Amino acid sequence: MAENFFSHLKTEFYHHHSFTSRLAARTGVMDYIESWYIRKRPNARAGHRSPAAALTAYQTRDQQTLAA
């Protein structure tokens, strides 16, 4: 799983940017993870939805099951 993440990090982000400092690189990676990888990037295991959308759907379905 970690190898898959780092592969995506390199191909989708790292190779398209240049950084002036370690802090800039670290900030850029955190921004990539928080704004794209977790919230928007489609995931095949989640039915080609973003992880955030899949979590919301799961929580909604779980709440409907508890209400029934």
mmCIF file of the N, C-alpha and C atoms, coordinates in Angstrom:
data_MODEL
# 
_entry.id   MODEL 
# 
loop_
_atom_site.group_PDB 
_atom_site.id 
_atom_site.type_symbol 
_atom_site.label_atom_id 
_atom_site.label_alt_id 
_atom_site.label_comp_id 
_atom_site.label_asym_id 
_atom_site.label_entity_id 
_atom_site.label_seq_id 
_atom_site.pdbx_PDB_ins_code 
_atom_site.Cartn_x 
_atom_site.Cartn_y 
_atom_site.Cartn_z 
_atom_site.occupancy 
_atom_site.B_iso_or_equiv 
_atom_site.pdbx_formal_charge 
_atom_site.auth_seq_id 
_atom_site.auth_comp_id 
_atom_site.auth_asym_id 
_atom_site.auth_atom_id 
_atom_site.pdbx_PDB_model_num 
ATOM 1   N N  . MET A 1 1  ? 0.822   -1.179 0.000   1.00 0.00 ? 1  MET A N  1 
ATOM 2   C CA . MET A 1 1  ? 0.000   0.000  0.000   1.00 0.00 ? 1  MET A CA 1 
ATOM 3   C C  . MET A 1 1  ? 0.875   1.255  0.000   1.00 0.00 ? 1  MET A C  1 
ATOM 4   N N  . ALA A 1 2  ? 1.915   1.271  0.807   1.00 0.00 ? 2  ALA A N  1 
ATOM 5   C CA . ALA A 1 2  ? 2.799   2.430  0.860   1.00 0.00 ? 2  ALA A CA 1 
ATOM 6   C C  . ALA A 1 2  ? 3.522   2.624  -0.472  1.00 0.00 ? 2  ALA A C  1 
ATOM 7   N N  . GLU A 1 3  ? 3.937   1.533  -1.103  1.00 0.00 ? 3  GLU A N  1 
ATOM 8   C CA . GLU A 1 3  ? 4.619   1.636  -2.396  1.00 0.00 ? 3  GLU A CA 1 
ATOM 9   C C  . GLU A 1 3  ? 3.692   2.264  -3.434  1.00 0.00 ? 3  GLU A C  1 
ATOM 10  N N  . ASN A 1 4  ? 2.424   1.899  -3.403  1.00 0.00 ? 4  ASN A N  1 
ATOM 11  C CA . ASN A 1 4  ? 1.449   2.451  -4.331  1.00 0.00 ? 4  ASN A CA 1 
ATOM 12  C C  . ASN A 1 4  ? 1.293   3.957  -4.097  1.00 0.00 ? 4  ASN A C  1 
ATOM 13  N N  . PHE A 1 5  ? 1.180   4.362  -2.844  1.00 0.00 ? 5  PHE A N  1 
ATOM 14  C CA . PHE A 1 5  ? 1.050   5.786  -2.532  1.00 0.00 ? 5  PHE A CA 1 
ATOM 15  C C  . PHE A 1 5  ? 2.261   6.571  -3.028  1.00 0.00 ? 5  PHE A C  1 
ATOM 16  N N  . PHE A 1 6  ? 3.462   6.086  -2.710  1.00 0.00 ? 6  PHE A N  1 
ATOM 17  C CA . PHE A 1 6  ? 4.660   6.824  -3.109  1.00 0.00 ? 6  PHE A CA 1 
ATOM 18  C C  . PHE A 1 6  ? 4.823   6.858  -4.625  1.00 0.00 ? 6  PHE A C  1 
ATOM 19  N N  . SER A 1 7  ? 4.380   5.834  -5.306  1.00 0.00 ? 7  SER A N  1 
ATOM 20  C CA . SER A 1 7  ? 4.407   5.835  -6.766  1.00 0.00 ? 7  SER A CA 1 
ATOM 21  C C  . SER A 1 7  ? 3.514   6.957  -7.309  1.00 0.00 ? 7  SER A C  1 
ATOM 22  N N  . HIS A 1 8  ? 2.305   7.074  -6.755  1.00 0.00 ? 8  HIS A N  1 
ATOM 23  C CA . HIS A 1 8  ? 1.399   8.145  -7.182  1.00 0.00 ? 8  HIS A CA 1 
ATOM 24  C C  . HIS A 1 8  ? 1.952   9.518  -6.804  1.00 0.00 ? 8  HIS A C  1 
ATOM 25  N N  . LEU A 1 9  ? 2.531   9.615  -5.639  1.00 0.00 ? 9  LEU A N  1 
ATOM 26  C CA . LEU A 1 9  ? 3.118   10.889 -5.211  1.00 0.00 ? 9  LEU A CA 1 
ATOM 27  C C  . LEU A 1 9  ? 4.187   11.350 -6.189  1.00 0.00 ? 9  LEU A C  1 
ATOM 28  N N  . LYS A 1 10 ? 5.042   10.443 -6.607  1.00 0.00 ? 10 LYS A N  1 
ATOM 29  C CA . LYS A 1 10 ? 6.110   10.798 -7.550  1.00 0.00 ? 10 LYS A CA 1 
ATOM 30  C C  . LYS A 1 10 ? 5.556   11.170 -8.922  1.00 0.00 ? 10 LYS A C  1 
ATOM 31  N N  . THR A 1 11 ? 4.656   10.347 -9.460  1.00 0.00 ? 11 THR A N  1 
ATOM 32  C CA . THR A 1 11 ? 4.197   10.580 -10.831 1.00 0.00 ? 11 THR A CA 1 
ATOM 33  C C  . THR A 1 11 ? 3.194   11.720 -10.936 1.00 0.00 ? 11 THR A C  1 
ATOM 34  N N  . GLU A 1 12 ? 2.339   11.901 -9.929  1.00 0.00 ? 12 GLU A N  1 
ATOM 35  C CA . GLU A 1 12 ? 1.311   12.933 -10.010 1.00 0.00 ? 12 GLU A CA 1 
ATOM 36  C C  . GLU A 1 12 ? 1.757   14.283 -9.457  1.00 0.00 ? 12 GLU A C  1 
ATOM 37  N N  . PHE A 1 13 ? 2.779   14.298 -8.609  1.00 0.00 ? 13 PHE A N  1 
ATOM 38  C CA . PHE A 1 13 ? 3.124   15.553 -7.958  1.00 0.00 ? 13 PHE A CA 1 
ATOM 39  C C  . PHE A 1 13 ? 4.606   15.901 -8.069  1.00 0.00 ? 13 PHE A C  1 
ATOM 40  N N  . TYR A 1 14 ? 5.443   15.076 -7.516  1.00 0.00 ? 14 TYR A N  1 
ATOM 41  C CA . TYR A 1 14 ? 6.854   15.400 -7.325  1.00 0.00 ? 14 TYR A CA 1 
ATOM 42  C C  . TYR A 1 14 ? 7.577   15.742 -8.619  1.00 0.00 ? 14 TYR A C  1 
ATOM 43  N N  . HIS A 1 15 ? 7.364   14.967 -9.666  1.00 0.00 ? 15 HIS A N  1 
ATOM 44  C CA . HIS A 1 15 ? 8.088   15.187 -10.924 1.00 0.00 ? 15 HIS A CA 1 
ATOM 45  C C  . HIS A 1 15 ? 7.602   16.418 -11.691 1.00 0.00 ? 15 HIS A C  1 
ATOM 46  N N  . HIS A 1 16 ? 6.527   17.038 -11.234 1.00 0.00 ? 16 HIS A N  1 
ATOM 47  C CA . HIS A 1 16 ? 5.988   18.209 -11.922 1.00 0.00 ? 16 HIS A CA 1 
ATOM 48  C C  . HIS A 1 16 ? 6.315   19.523 -11.208 1.00 0.00 ? 16 HIS A C  1 
ATOM 49  N N  . HIS A 1 17 ? 7.044   19.440 -10.105 1.00 0.00 ? 17 HIS A N  1 
ATOM 50  C CA . HIS A 1 17 ? 7.363   20.636 -9.327  1.00 0.00 ? 17 HIS A CA 1 
ATOM 51  C C  . HIS A 1 17 ? 8.856   20.690 -9.006  1.00 0.00 ? 17 HIS A C  1 
ATOM 52  N N  . SER A 1 18 ? 9.337   21.897 -8.785  1.00 0.00 ? 18 SER A N  1 
ATOM 53  C CA . SER A 1 18 ? 10.688  22.061 -8.252  1.00 0.00 ? 18 SER A CA 1 
ATOM 54  C C  . SER A 1 18 ? 10.558  22.898 -6.987  1.00 0.00 ? 18 SER A C  1 
ATOM 55  N N  . PHE A 1 19 ? 11.396  22.615 -6.018  1.00 0.00 ? 19 PHE A N  1 
ATOM 56  C CA . PHE A 1 19 ? 11.273  23.239 -4.715  1.00 0.00 ? 19 PHE A CA 1 
ATOM 57  C C  . PHE A 1 19 ? 12.548  23.993 -4.371  1.00 0.00 ? 19 PHE A C  1 
ATOM 58  N N  . THR A 1 20 ? 12.386  25.114 -3.689  1.00 0.00 ? 20 THR A N  1 
ATOM 59  C CA . THR A 1 20 ? 13.530  25.937 -3.306  1.00 0.00 ? 20 THR A CA 1 
ATOM 60  C C  . THR A 1 20 ? 14.097  25.548 -1.953  1.00 0.00 ? 20 THR A C  1 
ATOM 61  N N  . SER A 1 21 ? 13.301  24.836 -1.153  1.00 0.00 ? 21 SER A N  1 
ATOM 62  C CA . SER A 1 21 ? 13.767  24.441 0.175   1.00 0.00 ? 21 SER A CA 1 
ATOM 63  C C  . SER A 1 21 ? 13.046  23.167 0.616   1.00 0.00 ? 21 SER A C  1 
ATOM 64  N N  . ARG A 1 22 ? 13.554  22.575 1.671   1.00 0.00 ? 22 ARG A N  1 
ATOM 65  C CA . ARG A 1 22 ? 12.899  21.396 2.240   1.00 0.00 ? 22 ARG A CA 1 
ATOM 66  C C  . ARG A 1 22 ? 11.514  21.734 2.763   1.00 0.00 ? 22 ARG A C  1 
ATOM 67  N N  . LEU A 1 23 ? 11.399  22.914 3.352   1.00 0.00 ? 23 LEU A N  1 
ATOM 68  C CA . LEU A 1 23 ? 10.110  23.346 3.876   1.00 0.00 ? 23 LEU A CA 1 
ATOM 69  C C  . LEU A 1 23 ? 9.082   23.484 2.756   1.00 0.00 ? 23 LEU A C  1 
ATOM 70  N N  . ALA A 1 24 ? 9.500   24.044 1.631   1.00 0.00 ? 24 ALA A N  1 
ATOM 71  C CA . ALA A 1 24 ? 8.591   24.176 0.488   1.00 0.00 ? 24 ALA A CA 1 
ATOM 72  C C  . ALA A 1 24 ? 8.166   22.808 -0.028  1.00 0.00 ? 24 ALA A C  1 
ATOM 73  N N  . ALA A 1 25 ? 9.083   21.858 -0.083  1.00 0.00 ? 25 ALA A N  1 
ATOM 74  C CA . ALA A 1 25 ? 8.754   20.505 -0.530  1.00 0.00 ? 25 ALA A CA 1 
ATOM 75  C C  . ALA A 1 25 ? 7.798   19.838 0.450   1.00 0.00 ? 25 ALA A C  1 
ATOM 76  N N  . ARG A 1 26 ? 8.084   19.977 1.719   1.00 0.00 ? 26 ARG A N  1 
ATOM 77  C CA . ARG A 1 26 ? 7.233   19.366 2.754   1.00 0.00 ? 26 ARG A CA 1 
ATOM 78  C C  . ARG A 1 26 ? 5.821   19.957 2.718   1.00 0.00 ? 26 ARG A C  1 
ATOM 79  N N  . THR A 1 27 ? 5.737   21.270 2.586   1.00 0.00 ? 27 THR A N  1 
ATOM 80  C CA . THR A 1 27 ? 4.438   21.936 2.515   1.00 0.00 ? 27 THR A CA 1 
ATOM 81  C C  . THR A 1 27 ? 3.683   21.502 1.262   1.00 0.00 ? 27 THR A C  1 
ATOM 82  N N  . GLY A 1 28 ? 4.376   21.404 0.152   1.00 0.00 ? 28 GLY A N  1 
ATOM 83  C CA . GLY A 1 28 ? 3.749   20.961 -1.095  1.00 0.00 ? 28 GLY A CA 1 
ATOM 84  C C  . GLY A 1 28 ? 3.220   19.544 -1.010  1.00 0.00 ? 28 GLY A C  1 
ATOM 85  N N  . VAL A 1 29 ? 3.984   18.658 -0.401  1.00 0.00 ? 29 VAL A N  1 
ATOM 86  C CA . VAL A 1 29 ? 3.542   17.262 -0.256  1.00 0.00 ? 29 VAL A CA 1 
ATOM 87  C C  . VAL A 1 29 ? 2.315   17.194 0.644   1.00 0.00 ? 29 VAL A C  1 
ATOM 88  N N  . MET A 1 30 ? 2.321   17.923 1.738   1.00 0.00 ? 30 MET A N  1 
ATOM 89  C CA . MET A 1 30 ? 1.165   17.912 2.634   1.00 0.00 ? 30 MET A CA 1 
ATOM 90  C C  . MET A 1 30 ? -0.074  18.476 1.939   1.00 0.00 ? 30 MET A C  1 
ATOM 91  N N  . ASP A 1 31 ? 0.117   19.514 1.135   1.00 0.00 ? 31 ASP A N  1 
ATOM 92  C CA . ASP A 1 31 ? -0.998  20.080 0.386   1.00 0.00 ? 31 ASP A CA 1 
ATOM 93  C C  . ASP A 1 31 ? -1.528  19.066 -0.625  1.00 0.00 ? 31 ASP A C  1 
ATOM 94  N N  . TYR A 1 32 ? -0.630  18.364 -1.312  1.00 0.00 ? 32 TYR A N  1 
ATOM 95  C CA . TYR A 1 32 ? -1.035  17.324 -2.262  1.00 0.00 ? 32 TYR A CA 1 
ATOM 96  C C  . TYR A 1 32 ? -1.857  16.245 -1.566  1.00 0.00 ? 32 TYR A C  1 
ATOM 97  N N  . ILE A 1 33 ? -1.388  15.794 -0.421  1.00 0.00 ? 33 ILE A N  1 
ATOM 98  C CA . ILE A 1 33 ? -2.092  14.735 0.299   1.00 0.00 ? 33 ILE A CA 1 
ATOM 99  C C  . ILE A 1 33 ? -3.458  15.213 0.765   1.00 0.00 ? 33 ILE A C  1 
ATOM 100 N N  . GLU A 1 34 ? -3.495  16.373 1.401   1.00 0.00 ? 34 GLU A N  1 
ATOM 101 C CA . GLU A 1 34 ? -4.743  16.870 1.978   1.00 0.00 ? 34 GLU A CA 1 
ATOM 102 C C  . GLU A 1 34 ? -5.762  17.332 0.935   1.00 0.00 ? 34 GLU A C  1 
ATOM 103 N N  . SER A 1 35 ? -5.301  18.027 -0.101  1.00 0.00 ? 35 SER A N  1 
ATOM 104 C CA . SER A 1 35 ? -6.264  18.607 -1.039  1.00 0.00 ? 35 SER A CA 1 
ATOM 105 C C  . SER A 1 35 ? -6.580  17.718 -2.234  1.00 0.00 ? 35 SER A C  1 
ATOM 106 N N  . TRP A 1 36 ? -5.684  16.855 -2.639  1.00 0.00 ? 36 TRP A N  1 
ATOM 107 C CA . TRP A 1 36 ? -5.944  16.035 -3.829  1.00 0.00 ? 36 TRP A CA 1 
ATOM 108 C C  . TRP A 1 36 ? -6.078  14.556 -3.493  1.00 0.00 ? 36 TRP A C  1 
ATOM 109 N N  . TYR A 1 37 ? -5.064  13.981 -2.884  1.00 0.00 ? 37 TYR A N  1 
ATOM 110 C CA . TYR A 1 37 ? -5.025  12.529 -2.705  1.00 0.00 ? 37 TYR A CA 1 
ATOM 111 C C  . TYR A 1 37 ? -6.166  12.037 -1.813  1.00 0.00 ? 37 TYR A C  1 
ATOM 112 N N  . ILE A 1 38 ? -6.442  12.717 -0.717  1.00 0.00 ? 38 ILE A N  1 
ATOM 113 C CA . ILE A 1 38 ? -7.483  12.264 0.204   1.00 0.00 ? 38 ILE A CA 1 
ATOM 114 C C  . ILE A 1 38 ? -8.871  12.711 -0.240  1.00 0.00 ? 38 ILE A C  1 
ATOM 115 N N  . ARG A 1 39 ? -8.996  13.921 -0.731  1.00 0.00 ? 39 ARG A N  1 
ATOM 116 C CA . ARG A 1 39 ? -10.321 14.484 -0.969  1.00 0.00 ? 39 ARG A CA 1 
ATOM 117 C C  . ARG A 1 39 ? -10.865 14.310 -2.380  1.00 0.00 ? 39 ARG A C  1 
ATOM 118 N N  . LYS A 1 40 ? -10.017 14.316 -3.404  1.00 0.00 ? 40 LYS A N  1 
ATOM 119 C CA . LYS A 1 40 ? -10.530 14.369 -4.774  1.00 0.00 ? 40 LYS A CA 1 
ATOM 120 C C  . LYS A 1 40 ? -10.111 13.216 -5.676  1.00 0.00 ? 40 LYS A C  1 
ATOM 121 N N  . ARG A 1 41 ? -8.965  12.603 -5.418  1.00 0.00 ? 41 ARG A N  1 
ATOM 122 C CA . ARG A 1 41 ? -8.421  11.602 -6.333  1.00 0.00 ? 41 ARG A CA 1 
ATOM 123 C C  . ARG A 1 41 ? -9.303  10.356 -6.389  1.00 0.00 ? 41 ARG A C  1 
ATOM 124 N N  . PRO A 1 42 ? -9.795  9.961  -7.582  1.00 0.00 ? 42 PRO A N  1 
ATOM 125 C CA . PRO A 1 42 ? -10.615 8.749  -7.697  1.00 0.00 ? 42 PRO A CA 1 
ATOM 126 C C  . PRO A 1 42 ? -9.826  7.503  -7.286  1.00 0.00 ? 42 PRO A C  1 
ATOM 127 N N  . ASN A 1 43 ? -10.506 6.579  -6.650  1.00 0.00 ? 43 ASN A N  1 
ATOM 128 C CA . ASN A 1 43 ? -9.878  5.367  -6.161  1.00 0.00 ? 43 ASN A CA 1 
ATOM 129 C C  . ASN A 1 43 ? -10.659 4.162  -6.680  1.00 0.00 ? 43 ASN A C  1 
ATOM 130 N N  . ALA A 1 44 ? -9.984  3.236  -7.339  1.00 0.00 ? 44 ALA A N  1 
ATOM 131 C CA . ALA A 1 44 ? -10.645 2.074  -7.934  1.00 0.00 ? 44 ALA A CA 1 
ATOM 132 C C  . ALA A 1 44 ? -11.340 1.214  -6.876  1.00 0.00 ? 44 ALA A C  1 
ATOM 133 N N  . ARG A 1 45 ? -10.728 1.060  -5.730  1.00 0.00 ? 45 ARG A N  1 
ATOM 134 C CA . ARG A 1 45 ? -11.336 0.238  -4.675  1.00 0.00 ? 45 ARG A CA 1 
ATOM 135 C C  . ARG A 1 45 ? -12.565 0.877  -4.067  1.00 0.00 ? 45 ARG A C  1 
ATOM 136 N N  . ALA A 1 46 ? -12.726 2.162  -4.248  1.00 0.00 ? 46 ALA A N  1 
ATOM 137 C CA . ALA A 1 46 ? -13.886 2.869  -3.708  1.00 0.00 ? 46 ALA A CA 1 
ATOM 138 C C  . ALA A 1 46 ? -14.926 3.126  -4.800  1.00 0.00 ? 46 ALA A C  1 
ATOM 139 N N  . GLY A 1 47 ? -14.907 2.311  -5.843  1.00 0.00 ? 47 GLY A N  1 
ATOM 140 C CA . GLY A 1 47 ? -15.872 2.483  -6.926  1.00 0.00 ? 47 GLY A CA 1 
ATOM 141 C C  . GLY A 1 47 ? -15.591 3.708  -7.775  1.00 0.00 ? 47 GLY A C  1 
ATOM 142 N N  . HIS A 1 48 ? -14.326 4.050  -7.934  1.00 0.00 ? 48 HIS A N  1 
ATOM 143 C CA . HIS A 1 48 ? -13.862 5.209  -8.717  1.00 0.00 ? 48 HIS A CA 1 
ATOM 144 C C  . HIS A 1 48 ? -14.421 6.514  -8.166  1.00 0.00 ? 48 HIS A C  1 
ATOM 145 N N  . ARG A 1 49 ? -14.604 6.542  -6.853  1.00 0.00 ? 49 ARG A N  1 
ATOM 146 C CA . ARG A 1 49 ? -14.975 7.772  -6.152  1.00 0.00 ? 49 ARG A CA 1 
ATOM 147 C C  . ARG A 1 49 ? -13.779 8.222  -5.335  1.00 0.00 ? 49 ARG A C  1 
ATOM 148 N N  . SER A 1 50 ? -13.801 9.471  -4.926  1.00 0.00 ? 50 SER A N  1 
ATOM 149 C CA . SER A 1 50 ? -12.730 9.952  -4.063  1.00 0.00 ? 50 SER A CA 1 
ATOM 150 C C  . SER A 1 50 ? -12.893 9.305  -2.694  1.00 0.00 ? 50 SER A C  1 
ATOM 151 N N  . PRO A 1 51 ? -11.805 9.168  -1.953  1.00 0.00 ? 51 PRO A N  1 
ATOM 152 C CA . PRO A 1 51 ? -11.922 8.589  -0.617  1.00 0.00 ? 51 PRO A CA 1 
ATOM 153 C C  . PRO A 1 51 ? -12.901 9.356  0.273   1.00 0.00 ? 51 PRO A C  1 
ATOM 154 N N  . ALA A 1 52 ? -12.926 10.666 0.167   1.00 0.00 ? 52 ALA A N  1 
ATOM 155 C CA . ALA A 1 52 ? -13.863 11.449 0.980   1.00 0.00 ? 52 ALA A CA 1 
ATOM 156 C C  . ALA A 1 52 ? -15.310 11.138 0.598   1.00 0.00 ? 52 ALA A C  1 
ATOM 157 N N  . ALA A 1 53 ? -15.590 11.003 -0.701  1.00 0.00 ? 53 ALA A N  1 
ATOM 158 C CA . ALA A 1 53 ? -16.944 10.677 -1.157  1.00 0.00 ? 53 ALA A CA 1 
ATOM 159 C C  . ALA A 1 53 ? -17.334 9.258  -0.734  1.00 0.00 ? 53 ALA A C  1 
ATOM 160 N N  . ALA A 1 54 ? -16.398 8.334  -0.806  1.00 0.00 ? 54 ALA A N  1 
ATOM 161 C CA . ALA A 1 54 ? -16.672 6.956  -0.386  1.00 0.00 ? 54 ALA A CA 1 
ATOM 162 C C  . ALA A 1 54 ? -16.957 6.889  1.114   1.00 0.00 ? 54 ALA A C  1 
ATOM 163 N N  . LEU A 1 55 ? -16.206 7.647  1.908   1.00 0.00 ? 55 LEU A N  1 
ATOM 164 C CA . LEU A 1 55 ? -16.442 7.683  3.351   1.00 0.00 ? 55 LEU A CA 1 
ATOM 165 C C  . LEU A 1 55 ? -17.810 8.271  3.662   1.00 0.00 ? 55 LEU A C  1 
ATOM 166 N N  . THR A 1 56 ? -18.179 9.340  2.988   1.00 0.00 ? 56 THR A N  1 
ATOM 167 C CA . THR A 1 56 ? -19.490 9.948  3.198   1.00 0.00 ? 56 THR A CA 1 
ATOM 168 C C  . THR A 1 56 ? -20.604 8.970  2.838   1.00 0.00 ? 56 THR A C  1 
ATOM 169 N N  . ALA A 1 57 ? -20.459 8.274  1.712   1.00 0.00 ? 57 ALA A N  1 
ATOM 170 C CA . ALA A 1 57 ? -21.462 7.285  1.306   1.00 0.00 ? 57 ALA A CA 1 
ATOM 171 C C  . ALA A 1 57 ? -21.553 6.150  2.325   1.00 0.00 ? 57 ALA A C  1 
ATOM 172 N N  . TYR A 1 58 ? -20.424 5.705  2.820   1.00 0.00 ? 58 TYR A N  1 
ATOM 173 C CA . TYR A 1 58 ? -20.402 4.642  3.817   1.00 0.00 ? 58 TYR A CA 1 
ATOM 174 C C  . TYR A 1 58 ? -21.094 5.092  5.110   1.00 0.00 ? 58 TYR A C  1 
ATOM 175 N N  . GLN A 1 59 ? -20.766 6.296  5.561   1.00 0.00 ? 59 GLN A N  1 
ATOM 176 C CA . GLN A 1 59 ? -21.367 6.797  6.794   1.00 0.00 ? 59 GLN A CA 1 
ATOM 177 C C  . GLN A 1 59 ? -22.863 7.012  6.632   1.00 0.00 ? 59 GLN A C  1 
ATOM 178 N N  . THR A 1 60 ? -23.306 7.480  5.477   1.00 0.00 ? 60 THR A N  1 
ATOM 179 C CA . THR A 1 60 ? -24.727 7.667  5.206   1.00 0.00 ? 60 THR A CA 1 
ATOM 180 C C  . THR A 1 60 ? -25.436 6.318  5.223   1.00 0.00 ? 60 THR A C  1 
ATOM 181 N N  . ARG A 1 61 ? -24.860 5.339  4.563   1.00 0.00 ? 61 ARG A N  1 
ATOM 182 C CA . ARG A 1 61 ? -25.454 3.995  4.514   1.00 0.00 ? 61 ARG A CA 1 
ATOM 183 C C  . ARG A 1 61 ? -25.503 3.397  5.912   1.00 0.00 ? 61 ARG A C  1 
ATOM 184 N N  . ASP A 1 62 ? -24.448 3.609  6.699   1.00 0.00 ? 62 ASP A N  1 
ATOM 185 C CA . ASP A 1 62 ? -24.387 3.094  8.056   1.00 0.00 ? 62 ASP A CA 1 
ATOM 186 C C  . ASP A 1 62 ? -25.477 3.741  8.922   1.00 0.00 ? 62 ASP A C  1 
ATOM 187 N N  . GLN A 1 63 ? -25.678 5.038  8.774   1.00 0.00 ? 63 GLN A N  1 
ATOM 188 C CA . GLN A 1 63 ? -26.708 5.734  9.546   1.00 0.00 ? 63 GLN A CA 1 
ATOM 189 C C  . GLN A 1 63 ? -28.105 5.270  9.149   1.00 0.00 ? 63 GLN A C  1 
ATOM 190 N N  . GLN A 1 64 ? -28.320 4.996  7.863   1.00 0.00 ? 64 GLN A N  1 
ATOM 191 C CA . GLN A 1 64 ? -29.623 4.495  7.405   1.00 0.00 ? 64 GLN A CA 1 
ATOM 192 C C  . GLN A 1 64 ? -29.898 3.115  7.967   1.00 0.00 ? 64 GLN A C  1 
ATOM 193 N N  . THR A 1 65 ? -28.861 2.289  8.082   1.00 0.00 ? 65 THR A N  1 
ATOM 194 C CA . THR A 1 65 ? -29.011 0.947  8.638   1.00 0.00 ? 65 THR A CA 1 
ATOM 195 C C  . THR A 1 65 ? -29.368 1.035  10.122  1.00 0.00 ? 65 THR A C  1 
ATOM 196 N N  . LEU A 1 66 ? -28.734 1.933  10.840  1.00 0.00 ? 66 LEU A N  1 
ATOM 197 C CA . LEU A 1 66 ? -29.022 2.095  12.261  1.00 0.00 ? 66 LEU A CA 1 
ATOM 198 C C  . LEU A 1 66 ? -30.419 2.655  12.502  1.00 0.00 ? 66 LEU A C  1 
ATOM 199 N N  . ALA A 1 67 ? -30.896 3.508  11.590  1.00 0.00 ? 67 ALA A N  1 
ATOM 200 C CA . ALA A 1 67 ? -32.222 4.100  11.739  1.00 0.00 ? 67 ALA A CA 1 
ATOM 201 C C  . ALA A 1 67 ? -33.334 3.109  11.439  1.00 0.00 ? 67 ALA A C  1 
ATOM 202 N N  . ALA A 1 68 ? -33.038 2.097  10.655  1.00 0.00 ? 68 ALA A N  1 
ATOM 203 C CA . ALA A 1 68 ? -34.063 1.120  10.250  1.00 0.00 ? 68 ALA A CA 1 
ATOM 204 C C  . ALA A 1 68 ? -34.394 0.129  11.326  1.00 0.00 ? 68 ALA A C  1 
# 
